[in-house]
Amino acid sequence: MAQWIFRLRSCFGSKVYSEVPDGGWGWIVAVALFLVEVFTYGVIKSFGIFLKDLMSDFNETNSRVSWIISICVFVMTFTAPLSTMLSNRFGFQPVVMFGGFLISLGTISTAFTSSINQMYLTIGIATGLGYCLTFLPTATILSQYFSRRRSVVMAMASTGESFATFAFAPAFTALKNYIGRRYTLVVIGTLQGITIICGALLRPIVIKPTSLTETEQKITYTLPVEQVQGFGSSGDSVVQSLEQEQGLKSGIELEEVEPVQINLKQQDNTSKNRLLDLTVLKEGSFLCYSAFGLFATLGFFAPQLYVVELSASLGTERDKAAYMLSIMAISEIIGRLSIGWVMNCGCIRKIFVLLICVSLMCLVLVLFTIVNGFWGLVVCCVLYGFLLGNITSTHIPMLAEDDVVGIQRMPLAVGVYVCIQSFAGLAGPPLGGVLVDITQNYSAAFYSCAAGMGLGAIFLGLVRPAKTGHLCRRRNNGENNSAVEQVSKASQRNC
């Protein structure tokens, strides 16, 4: 028995490297994130094929049915800090595996519900929480396995939801017509159990440099093991930065190192509460960027939810209209992959690239309400999918740029940003549903999306002026100052 336990630990335990591998087991984690994307966002974006069935089965309105996805998206994003804290406490693997179990259980249970209110609990709360517990930890640990290739690998792995939307929309439509809505949900829930296997593959990464100077060893040994392995901790960044710090000499005097060790010990007492620190809200650039995320999210989910019904209302056959989601998905894949290469070129500031994409997205959403016929909607879906891939694959990594908060403060900013963004995910689809019910026109839902995206573009344009104009003074307290910066300053004085 002990031998089997030892083998399991060797297969699923931590991976130890002397530096960030930019590959290795990280490719397995990338596949895991791809599959997690398939069975989280991919399923959410394909849920629109059940919209008409749920309205007729339960005799409900568009807005009432839309709350299912809204609650799901809200729970998935609002509980982001809970996901990261649980990953800190219990590790990535058990958290993601438990999240996969919740996803599968919630979707299968939905097949046996008898009212929309029950679906609010099964899909909205149970499955939404499962989505949060699987996606964020998987994306986080993948970013730790890559450095130079991080943006490209993240873009490739994030195409999972696009491939899923392309395949799921026609496949589930055909399956629903053959075995019915309820059994189709059972099949989906069973397939989502694959995320449990993905969780088991998330082996934590530990960076242990092979050659350390005496000064570096003192600094490294001050960090506890759980900080090195935890999400959002300073352990990985300290060790990785020490490897890259070329100016650090072994001759640094002890008097300059001792304050660093004291600060690290002080950080040990507060590291567990880092995700609850809201001082990032004092950043003017972060507030503007959060406002962008809040309003822009209004345009993320409603088009996928209503484009099939909009196409059908314009005279397209319903089976043919389902391919609109597939067209969006293919374009989104191209957008996700192309934006990664554009960002790596460095020809233009990344935040300006994002601003251009958001502005164009606003125009495309308005274009949805103007065109007539199948091919007009096809063009809109191609443009929307391409721009959506650009935006969704860059808006969270953009937090690490110096124009927003920077890489050192990103662990604090991610949880707060996603929480703020969650309120738009809650209100977006129902707002579109109310407009559809009032106007009896599915084009009305796209007006609300365009308005939100337009406001998002305005606030995104204010991010860089807020940063350069110092509209909000950054607080530099002991918790936010990293140990690496102090070591770098010490090395420069010594040199």
C-alpha positions, -999 to 999 in steps of 0.1 A, spaced: 0 0 0 28 24 9 45 16 -24 13 25 -43 11 58 -24 47 66 -32 41 59 -69 10 81 -69 30 109 -53 57 106 -79 31 107 -107 9 135 -94 32 153 -69 51 185 -75 74 191 -104 108 205 -94 128 226 -119 159 247 -116 142 274 -136 110 281 -154 109 253 -179 89 270 -207 76 235 -215 81 201 -198 50 191 -178 36 225 -187 24 211 -221 3 186 -202 -12 215 -181 -18 234 -214 -39 204 -226 -57 204 -193 -66 241 -197 -78 235 -232 -102 208 -220 -113 229 -191 -121 257 -215 -141 232 -236 -163 221 -208 -167 255 -191 -170 285 -214 -176 262 -244 -208 249 -227 -219 283 -215 -216 298 -250 -236 268 -265 -264 271 -240 -284 293 -264 -296 262 -283 -318 253 -253 -333 288 -250 -365 282 -270 -371 248 -255 -369 261 -220 -393 289 -228 -419 265 -242 -414 237 -216 -418 260 -186 -439 288 -203 -413 314 -193 -401 347 -209 -367 355 -224 -356 374 -194 -365 347 -169 -346 320 -189 -317 343 -194 -311 345 -157 -299 309 -157 -267 319 -176 -265 352 -158 -264 336 -124 -240 310 -136 -216 337 -150 -220 358 -119 -212 330 -95 -183 319 -116 -166 353 -116 -177 367 -82 -163 337 -63 -128 341 -79 -112 351 -46 -127 320 -30 -111 299 -57 -77 314 -52 -78 311 -14 -89 274 -16 -60 268 -40 -37 284 -15 -50 263 13 -55 229 -3 -36 230 -36 -46 231 -72 -54 195 -78 -81 189 -52 -98 222 -58 -100 216 -96 -112 180 -91 -139 191 -67 -149 218 -92 -152 192 -120 -174 171 -97 -197 201 -91 -199 209 -128 -209 174 -137 -234 171 -108 -250 204 -116 -255 198 -153 -269 162 -148 -292 175 -121 -305 201 -145 -320 174 -166 -344 164 -139 -355 199 -128 -392 209 -132 -389 247 -130 -367 275 -139 -361 283 -103 -346 249 -98 -323 255 -128 -311 287 -110 -297 264 -83 -283 236 -105 -268 255 -134 -266 289 -118 -250 282 -85 -237 246 -84 -223 246 -120 -212 282 -118 -191 275 -87 -176 245 -103 -166 266 -133 -148 290 -110 -130 262 -91 -117 247 -123 -109 275 -147 -89 300 -126 -66 276 -108 -58 258 -141 -50 291 -159 -29 302 -129 -7 271 -127 -2 271 -165 12 306 -163 38 294 -138 51 268 -162 59 293 -189 77 326 -191 89 335 -226 62 315 -244 35 324 -219 13 347 -240 13 323 -270 6 292 -250 -22 308 -230 -37 320 -263 -35 285 -278 -50 268 -247 -78 294 -245 -90 283 -279 -107 254 -262 -139 273 -257 -140 283 -294 -134 248 -307 -162 237 -283 -186 263 -295 -179 253 -331 -185 216 -324 -211 217 -296 -237 241 -313 -246 218 -342 -238 185 -324 -260 193 -294 -287 207 -316 -288 174 -335 -286 153 -303 -314 174 -288 -336 167 -317 -329 130 -315 -330 122 -277 -345 154 -263 -333 182 -241 -331 164 -208 -310 135 -220 -288 159 -239 -280 176 -206 -271 142 -191 -247 136 -219 -231 170 -215 -228 166 -177 -211 132 -182 -186 146 -206 -179 175 -182 -166 148 -158 -134 149 -178 -125 181 -159 -119 159 -128 -91 141 -147 -77 175 -158 -75 185 -121 -54 154 -113 -29 165 -140 -22 199 -124 11 191 -107 24 221 -87 57 236 -99 86 243 -75 116 263 -87 148 253 -69 179 269 -84 208 245 -85 235 270 -77 228 298 -52 251 322 -36 251 325 2 230 356 1 204 340 -22 202 309 -1 194 330 30 167 348 11 152 316 -4 152 297 28 132 324 45 102 315 23 79 288 36 71 258 13 34 267 10 43 301 -4 64 286 -31 36 264 -42 6 287 -36 -13 308 -60 -6 345 -60 23 341 -36 56 358 -38 76 327 -36 79 318 -73 85 354 -83 113 358 -57 131 327 -68 127 333 -105 138 369 -102 169 358 -83 178 336 -112 175 365 -136 191 391 -114 225 394 -131 238 422 -109 234 402 -76 269 395 -63 279 371 -35 298 400 -19 267 419 -8 272 428 28 251 412 55 239 446 67 221 451 34 205 416 34 191 416 69 163 441 63 152 420 33 149 389 55 129 408 81 105 420 55 101 385 42 92 373 76 67 401 80 52 390 46 47 355 59 21 367 84 1 386 58 6 364 27 -25 344 35 -46 376 34 -31 391 2 -62 383 -18 -84 402 6 -63 433 4 -83 460 -14 -56 487 -16 -54 481 -53 -86 500 -56 -66 532 -48 -50 529 -82 -67 553 -106 -56 532 -136 -70 501 -120 -104 518 -113 -107 529 -150 -97 494 -162 -122 478 -139 -149 501 -152 -139 490 -187 -142 453 -177 -176 460 -160 -192 476 -191 -174 456 -218 -186 423 -202 -222 433 -212 -212 424 -248 -195 391 -241 -223 366 -236 -256 381 -249 -248 378 -286 -241 340 -283 -273 337 -264 -295 356 -289 -278 353 -323 -296 320 -331 -330 335 -324 -321 367 -342 -312 347 -373 -344 327 -371 -365 359 -368 -349 371 -400 -361 340 -419 -332 316 -416 -340 280 -409 -334 271 -372 -310 243 -380 -291 265 -403 -292 294 -378 -273 272 -352 -242 274 -374 -239 311 -365 -223 300 -332 -199 278 -352 -189 307 -374 -183 328 -344 -162 301 -328 -139 297 -359 -134 334 -361 -127 336 -324 -100 309 -327 -82 330 -354 -86 361 -333 -71 344 -302 -41 331 -320 -34 362 -341 -36 386 -311 -9 367 -293 15 373 -322 6 410 -324 11 415 -287 46 399 -289 57 421 -318 58 452 -295 52 476 -324 23 493 -305 14 495 -269 -7 465 -259 -34 487 -243 -38 506 -275 -43 474 -294 -70 464 -269 -87 498 -272 -88 494 -310 -104 460 -307 -130 472 -282 -140 502 -304 -144 480 -334 -165 455 -314 -189 483 -305 -194 491 -342 -199 454 -351 -226 450 -324 -245 479 -339 -240 463 -373 -260 433 -361 -291 454 -358 -288 468 -393 -280 438 -416 -307 416 -432 -305 381 -444 -282 351 -437 -250 363 -453 -252 397 -436 -253 380 -402 -225 357 -413 -202 387 -418 -212 401 -384 -205 368 -367 -171 366 -384 -161 401 -373 -176 396 -338 -159 363 -332 -125 376 -344 -127 407 -321 -141 387 -292 -110 364 -294 -88 394 -293 -104 409 -263 -111 379 -241 -76 365 -245 -59 398 -235 -81 417 -210 -70 398 -179 -33 394 -189 -33 432 -196 -34 437 -158 3 427 -157 12 456 -180 28 487 -164 0 508 -180 -25 492 -156 -10 478 -123 21 459 -133 33 423 -127 41 428 -90 5 438 -81 -13 416 -106 -20 388 -80 -39 414 -59 -57 429 -89 -69 397 -106 -94 386 -79 -108 422 -74 -111 428 -112 -129 395 -119 -153 402 -89 -162 437 -103 -166 422 -138 -190 396 -124 -218 421 -119 -220 429 -156 -222 391 -163 -251 390 -140 -270 419 -155 -261 416 -192 -283 387 -206 -314 396 -185 -311 432 -196 -311 420 -232 -340 397 -224 -361 425 -210 -355 446 -241 -365 417 -263 -397 411 -243 -406 448 -245 -398 454 -282 -405 419 -295 -373 423 -315 -341 404 -309 -320 432 -323 -328 452 -291 -304 429 -271 -275 439 -293 -282 476 -286 -275 470 -249 -243 451 -257 -231 479 -280 -239 506 -254 -219 487 -227 -190 481 -251 -189 518 -260 -187 528 -223 -160 502 -218 -140 518 -247 -143 552 -230 -130 540 -197 -102 519 -214 -90 551 -231 -87 568 -197 -65 541 -182 -31 553 -195 -39 590 -187 -49 580 -152 -16 561 -148 7 589 -162 -12 617 -146 -11 601 -111 -48 606 -105 -47 581 -77 -15 579 -56 -1 544 -54 4 533 -18 38 517 -13 35 498 20 56 470 33 33 443 21 32 455 -15 69 461 -19 84 429 -31 116 414 -17 131 412 -51 130 450 -56 149 455 -23 175 430 -33 179 447 -67 184 480 -50 210 465 -26 229 450 -55 229 483 -74 244 501 -43 270 474 -40 280 477 -77 
